[in-house]
């Protein structure tokens, strides 16, 4: 018998939707490790800057960030009268980064041609005392992907909670310098040298992308809020190059923050500025400490939110 080789991101689940009058068809590959997105193509062209089968996710690519997105200063917080110490997963800045599920093994709940549902049971561990059941349903559409998340407190203790996701958008550019970025945000989150929030301020030169601005040499690792939704209650962030556009959308009621990252601090072995990370978040960094926009899930409570990605324009086969 031949040796079975297991890819670093574990089992792979492929879903697809055929072309129709709204789009040329899409294919997505979802992974067992982290329950994240490794590949998303529309019309045969990548619209997410993912990672190869024989690599692990780097820079958060396609990962889900729960029960907190972004960072917690020193990994320390106090909740319900108990002081907690999380592992410092960003040791260079002394922070606990991006939650507890991004490297976990998720379970397959349901697989169909156009959709896959995964689940994970988050149980008590270092720095975390609650029990959450998380379900994520990915649905391919003719123009992209929809991601619906449901989180239930199945334990006996209250739980602090915030959600984030970490896709990198692409329009097939060589570097992000080539794309025009549109962000419907009126305020940016001001941070210290460890990227921990210290307040917020109106967007201005270098951070005001409401009218669509070429990225050029601009470097971003910036959170935004005061997001303006469309008539459907969804805000949209897009990158454009030539006649191609890739857009991420999110329900404004669930996601009142987002982070935009141009990849400048990625490790040398990964090509930098090769995709724009646009991260929908239900709360900003350090929310476990500040309490800003933090959700408190009591036993039996449910949090849910939906976001997605679409692509339009010339999508050559």
C-alpha positions as CSV (number, residue, x, y, z in Angstrom):
1,X,0.0,0.0,0.0
2,X,1.2,3.5,-0.8
3,X,1.7,6.1,1.8
4,X,-1.2,8.5,2.3
5,X,-0.1,12.1,2.3
6,X,-2.1,14.5,4.4
7,X,-2.0,18.2,3.4
8,X,-1.1,20.7,6.1
9,X,-4.6,22.1,6.1
10,X,-6.2,18.6,6.4
11,X,-9.2,17.4,4.5
12,X,-10.4,19.6,1.6
13,X,-14.0,20.1,0.7
14,X,-14.8,21.6,-2.7
15,X,-18.1,23.3,-3.6
16,X,-19.2,25.0,-6.8
17,X,-22.0,26.9,-8.5
18,X,-22.7,27.0,-12.2
19,X,-22.9,30.1,-14.3
20,X,-26.1,32.0,-14.6
21,X,-27.2,35.6,-15.6
22,X,-25.6,36.9,-12.3
23,X,-22.1,35.4,-12.7
24,X,-19.8,33.0,-14.6
25,X,-19.8,30.4,-11.8
26,X,-17.6,29.9,-8.8
27,X,-15.5,27.2,-7.1
28,X,-14.4,27.2,-3.5
29,X,-12.2,24.9,-1.4
30,X,-12.8,24.8,2.4
31,X,-10.3,23.2,4.8
32,X,-10.6,21.0,7.8
33,X,-7.9,23.0,9.6
34,X,-9.5,26.2,10.9
35,X,-12.6,25.7,8.8
36,X,-11.3,28.4,6.5
37,X,-11.2,29.1,2.8
38,X,-8.1,28.0,0.8
39,X,-9.3,28.7,-2.7
40,X,-12.0,30.8,-4.3
41,X,-12.3,31.3,-8.1
42,X,-15.0,33.0,-10.1
43,X,-15.1,32.3,-13.8
44,X,-11.9,30.3,-13.4
45,X,-9.9,33.2,-12.0
46,X,-8.8,33.6,-8.3
47,X,-10.6,36.3,-6.4
48,X,-9.0,35.3,-3.1
49,X,-5.2,35.2,-2.6
50,X,-5.2,31.8,-1.0
51,X,-2.4,29.3,-0.5
52,X,-1.2,26.0,-2.1
53,X,-2.4,22.6,-1.1
54,X,1.0,21.6,0.3
55,X,1.3,24.8,2.5
56,X,-0.3,25.9,5.7
57,X,-2.2,29.1,5.9
58,X,0.1,32.1,6.5
59,X,-0.8,35.6,7.5
60,X,-4.3,34.5,8.5
61,X,-5.2,33.7,4.9
62,X,-8.8,32.6,4.7
63,X,-9.0,31.9,8.4
64,X,-11.9,32.3,10.9
65,X,-11.1,34.4,14.0
66,X,-13.1,33.4,17.1
67,X,-13.9,34.0,19.9
68,X,-12.0,37.2,19.2
69,X,-10.5,38.8,16.1
70,X,-7.3,40.8,16.0
71,X,-5.4,41.2,19.3
72,X,-5.7,41.2,23.1
73,X,-2.9,43.1,24.8
74,X,-0.6,40.9,26.8
75,X,-3.2,38.1,26.4
76,X,-4.8,39.3,29.7
77,X,-8.4,40.1,30.4
78,X,-10.9,39.7,33.2
79,X,-14.4,38.3,32.7
80,X,-17.1,37.6,35.2
81,X,-14.7,38.1,38.1
82,X,-12.0,35.8,36.8
83,X,-8.6,37.0,35.5
84,X,-7.5,35.1,32.4
85,X,-4.1,34.6,30.7
86,X,-4.2,33.6,27.0
87,X,-1.2,32.2,25.2
88,X,0.8,35.0,23.4
89,X,0.3,33.9,19.8
90,X,1.9,37.2,18.5
91,X,5.0,37.1,20.7
92,X,6.7,39.9,18.8
93,X,4.1,42.4,20.1
94,X,3.2,40.5,23.2
95,X,-0.4,39.9,22.1
96,X,-2.9,37.0,21.9
97,X,-3.9,37.1,18.3
98,X,-7.0,36.0,16.3
99,X,-8.7,33.6,18.6
100,X,-8.7,29.9,19.4
101,X,-10.2,28.1,16.3
102,X,-7.9,29.1,13.4
103,X,-5.7,25.9,13.8
104,X,-8.4,23.6,15.2
105,X,-9.8,20.6,13.4
106,X,-13.3,21.3,12.3
107,X,-16.0,18.6,11.6
108,X,-18.0,18.1,8.5
109,X,-21.8,18.5,9.2
110,X,-23.1,18.5,5.6
111,X,-21.7,18.5,2.1
112,X,-23.7,19.3,-1.1
113,X,-22.7,20.4,-4.6
114,X,-23.0,24.1,-3.7
115,X,-22.5,24.2,0.0
116,X,-20.6,22.8,3.0
117,X,-21.4,23.1,6.7
118,X,-18.6,22.7,9.3
119,X,-18.8,22.7,13.1
120,X,-16.4,23.1,16.0
121,X,-17.0,22.7,19.7
122,X,-14.8,25.3,21.6
123,X,-14.2,24.0,25.1
124,X,-12.4,25.5,28.1
125,X,-8.6,25.8,27.9
126,X,-5.9,28.1,28.9
127,X,-7.4,31.6,29.3
128,X,-10.9,30.5,28.3
129,X,-13.7,29.0,30.4
130,X,-16.8,28.8,28.1
131,X,-18.3,26.2,25.8
132,X,-19.4,27.4,22.4
133,X,-20.7,25.3,19.5
134,X,-19.8,27.0,16.2
135,X,-21.4,26.3,12.8
136,X,-20.3,27.8,9.6
137,X,-22.1,27.3,6.3
138,X,-20.3,28.2,3.0
139,X,-22.5,28.5,-0.1
140,X,-21.1,29.0,-3.6
141,X,-23.0,31.3,-5.9
142,X,-22.5,32.1,-9.5
143,X,-20.6,35.2,-8.6
144,X,-18.8,34.2,-5.4
145,X,-19.3,32.8,-1.9
146,X,-21.6,33.4,1.1
147,X,-20.5,32.6,4.7
148,X,-23.1,32.2,7.4
149,X,-22.0,31.7,11.0
150,X,-24.0,30.6,14.0
151,X,-22.5,30.5,17.5
152,X,-24.4,29.0,20.5
153,X,-23.3,29.0,24.1
154,X,-23.9,25.4,25.1
155,X,-22.2,25.6,28.5
156,X,-23.3,26.9,31.9
157,X,-21.1,30.0,32.0
158,X,-21.3,33.3,30.3
159,X,-18.9,33.9,27.4
160,X,-17.3,37.0,25.9
161,X,-17.5,36.8,22.1
162,X,-16.4,38.6,18.9
163,X,-16.1,37.4,15.4
164,X,-13.7,38.0,12.5
165,X,-12.6,36.5,9.2
166,X,-9.4,37.0,7.2
167,X,-9.7,36.7,3.4
168,X,-7.3,38.4,1.1
169,X,-9.0,39.8,-2.0
170,X,-7.3,39.9,-5.4
171,X,-8.1,41.0,-8.9
172,X,-5.1,39.2,-10.4
173,X,-2.7,42.1,-9.7
174,X,1.0,41.6,-9.4
175,X,1.1,43.8,-6.3
176,X,-1.7,45.7,-4.4
177,X,-0.1,48.9,-5.6
178,X,-2.1,48.4,-8.9
179,X,-5.6,48.4,-7.4
180,X,-8.1,51.0,-6.4
181,X,-9.6,50.5,-3.0
182,X,-13.1,51.6,-1.8
183,X,-14.0,51.5,1.9
184,X,-17.3,53.1,3.0
185,X,-15.9,54.1,6.5
186,X,-16.1,57.4,8.2
187,X,-13.8,56.7,11.1
188,X,-10.5,54.8,11.7
189,X,-9.3,53.1,14.9
190,X,-6.2,54.8,16.3
191,X,-3.6,52.3,17.7
192,X,-0.4,52.2,19.7
193,X,2.9,50.5,18.6
194,X,1.4,47.1,19.5
195,X,-1.7,47.7,17.3
196,X,-3.9,48.0,20.3
197,X,-6.7,50.7,20.0
198,X,-6.3,54.0,21.9
199,X,-9.4,55.7,20.4
200,X,-10.8,56.6,17.0
201,X,-10.8,59.6,14.6
202,X,-12.3,60.7,11.3
203,X,-10.7,59.3,8.2
204,X,-8.4,61.6,6.3
205,X,-5.5,61.6,3.9
206,X,-4.2,58.1,3.6
207,X,-7.2,56.5,5.3
208,X,-10.3,58.0,3.5
209,X,-11.2,55.5,0.7
210,X,-14.9,56.4,0.5
211,X,-14.6,57.7,-3.1
212,X,-12.2,54.9,-4.3
213,X,-8.5,55.6,-4.1
214,X,-5.5,53.9,-5.8
215,X,-3.5,52.1,-3.1
216,X,-0.1,52.9,-4.7
217,X,2.5,52.9,-2.0
218,X,0.1,53.3,0.9
219,X,0.6,50.8,3.7
220,X,-2.4,49.7,5.7
221,X,-2.9,47.6,8.8
222,X,-5.9,49.7,9.9
223,X,-9.3,49.1,11.4
224,X,-12.3,51.1,10.3
225,X,-15.8,51.8,11.7
226,X,-18.7,54.1,11.1
227,X,-19.5,51.9,8.0
228,X,-22.2,53.0,5.6
229,X,-24.4,50.2,4.4
230,X,-26.4,50.0,1.2
231,X,-30.2,49.8,1.0
232,X,-29.9,46.0,1.7
233,X,-28.2,46.6,5.1
234,X,-24.8,45.4,3.9
235,X,-21.6,47.4,3.7
236,X,-19.2,46.7,0.8
237,X,-15.5,47.0,0.3
238,X,-14.0,46.6,-3.1
239,X,-10.8,46.5,-5.0
240,X,-10.7,47.2,-8.7
241,X,-8.1,46.9,-11.5
242,X,-9.0,47.5,-15.1
243,X,-12.4,46.0,-15.6
244,X,-12.2,43.5,-12.8
245,X,-13.7,44.1,-9.3
246,X,-13.7,41.9,-6.2
247,X,-16.0,42.9,-3.4
248,X,-16.5,41.7,0.2
249,X,-19.8,42.5,1.8
250,X,-21.2,42.0,5.4
251,X,-24.4,42.5,7.3
252,X,-23.9,45.9,9.0
253,X,-25.9,44.8,12.0
254,X,-23.5,42.0,12.8
255,X,-20.2,43.6,11.6
256,X,-19.6,47.2,12.6
257,X,-15.8,47.1,12.2
258,X,-13.4,45.9,9.6
259,X,-9.6,45.6,9.3
260,X,-7.7,46.3,6.0
261,X,-4.1,45.0,5.6
262,X,-1.9,45.4,2.6
263,X,0.5,42.7,3.6
264,X,3.6,44.8,4.3
265,X,4.6,42.9,7.4
266,X,4.2,39.4,6.0
267,X,7.3,37.1,6.4
268,X,10.0,37.3,3.7
269,X,9.2,33.8,2.3
270,X,5.7,35.1,1.4
271,X,5.4,37.6,-1.4
272,X,4.4,40.8,0.3
273,X,1.6,43.1,-0.9
274,X,0.2,40.3,-3.0
275,X,-3.4,40.6,-1.8
276,X,-5.6,43.0,0.2
277,X,-6.9,41.4,3.4
278,X,-10.3,42.8,4.2
279,X,-11.5,41.4,7.6
280,X,-15.1,41.8,8.7
281,X,-15.2,42.1,12.5
282,X,-18.0,42.3,15.0
283,X,-15.7,44.1,17.5
284,X,-12.3,45.9,17.4
285,X,-9.0,44.6,18.8
286,X,-8.7,44.3,22.6
287,X,-12.5,44.1,23.0
288,X,-12.2,41.5,25.7
289,X,-10.5,44.3,27.8
290,X,-12.3,47.4,26.6
291,X,-15.7,45.9,26.2
292,X,-16.2,47.9,23.0
293,X,-18.9,46.2,20.9
294,X,-18.3,42.9,22.8
295,X,-21.1,40.3,22.7
296,X,-21.9,38.5,26.0
297,X,-23.3,35.1,25.3
298,X,-25.3,33.7,28.2
299,X,-26.1,30.0,28.3
300,X,-28.4,29.2,25.4
301,X,-27.7,32.5,23.6
302,X,-26.9,32.6,19.9
303,X,-24.9,35.0,17.8
304,X,-25.2,34.9,14.0
305,X,-23.7,36.9,11.1
306,X,-23.4,36.6,7.3
307,X,-20.8,38.0,4.9
308,X,-19.6,37.1,1.4
309,X,-17.5,37.8,-1.6
310,X,-18.5,38.6,-5.2
311,X,-16.5,39.3,-8.3
312,X,-17.5,41.0,-11.5
313,X,-15.9,42.2,-14.8
314,X,-13.8,40.3,-17.3
315,X,-13.2,36.9,-15.9
316,X,-11.2,35.0,-18.6
317,X,-11.4,31.2,-18.5
